[in-house]
Amino acid sequence: MNKIYLDHGATTPVDKKVLKAMLPYFNENYGNAASHHAFGKEACKAVEAARNEAAIFFHANPEEIIFTSGATESNNLTIKGIIKRAKIDNAKPHIITTAFEHHCVLDAAGAMQKEGLAEATFINPEIDGVVSVEKIRSAIQPNTVLISVMYVNNEIGTVQPIAEIGAMIKKENEARENKIIFHTDATQAVNYFSCDVDDLGVDLLSMSAHKIYGPKGVGLLFIRKGAPVARIQDGGGQEGGKRAGTLNVPGIVGLGKALGLAAKNGKKDAKKIAKLRDKLIDRTLTEIPDAFLNGSREKRSPNNANISFRNVEGESLLMLLEMAGIACSTGSACSSDSLAPSHVLLAIGRKAEEAHGSIRMTLGKYNTEEEIDYTIEKLKESAKKIRKISGQVLDDFYKAKEKGVVKEEHEH
């Protein structure tokens, strides 16, 4: 049985060109980039080449690129580092973010709030999964030090108005003594959208390599020169003193190569993927009754199809698709062990039962039209099978109730 991978929002396969670039730094050029001998200098040279590649991609200066273990660390460094450095007279520093961010942002902001180090405001997106610039502006307080909004939502794929928010913050800062720092988690955006940090108006930007056909365990944080971010990890003086720890040289090399490939092929790949995504969405919504798309159709990542099916339990649907050789998810991979409904779908107004009946299919550059056709057929079969079973269960329940077998206390 062929296996079909539709979970690129969770991770992507490493591109063969990326792997080829990485391999020498595992067992040939294996030096520590902080060492001053020839082995170390060779590793350091490779790291700086990757840093330059990243700087070109994001239209930043090389010294503004900090390598990390991934977006989770980058987001924690952003939020906790800004709060640690913030100086507000007679008030706690205030963070604004959205209610449907990745958990690493929500939990980091919540932790700062719980520890009494900051105040936090969580803005609900609109029903289409796009956050309102005006709602964010209205939430700004005199003690606001940081606004963090993800570029592309990791579950429903909706694209946020980052450049518009950046322009709004720039205008607000004109009359402020303590400037607001603007951060975006661009992890799901790098493959498909412009990440020019000046055009976006961001002071910090985070991402992970494994979402763009690079290796796991490595990412970066763009920190605009002068942005007040304190280190949160003590140790050596690596990365300009911002992030202690021995550099993951093979991973960093892979990240640089993956960014170079994204710059070269991203638009072409996005066009192909969007065509397949549209076919998947259109046929699913047309051919399966009571199926509906979560989030805006227009302001959407080219690779994302998040669909709810009424009277279908999402986990059961995933199991049947898995048996048919199709891999997808019900939401973020980081929350896959949780039985709670998606906080993203609840934030856009979906009911709990609708959230539980949703699956996320995220496409990649290696998917084919034949795979999408097969997936649609299996979706149709699986949804019909689950609905038939659930309908029989309900029929049995009501028949038992009529006979008095089911007692009132068991009905709640």
Secondary structure, DSSP 8 states (H G I E B T S, - for coil): ---EE-BTTT-----HHHHHHHTHHHHTS---TT--SHHHHHHHHHHHHHHHHHHHHHT--GGGEEEES-HHHHHHHHHHHHHHH---TTS--EEEEETTS-HHHHHHHHHHHHTTS-EEEEE---TTS---HHHHHHH--TTEEEEE--SB-TTT-BB--HHHHHHHHHHHHTT-SS--EEEEE-TTTTTTS---HHHHT-SEEEEEGGGTTS-SS-EEEEE-TT------S-SS-TGGGTS-S---HHHHHHHHHHHHHHHHHHHHHHHHHHHHHHHHHHHHHHHSTTEEE-S-SSSB-TTEEEEEETT--HHHHHHHHHHTTEE-BSS-GGGTT--S--HHHHHTT--HHHHHTEEEEE--TT--HHHHHHHHHHHHHHHHHHHHHHHHHHHHHHHHHHTT-S-GGGG-
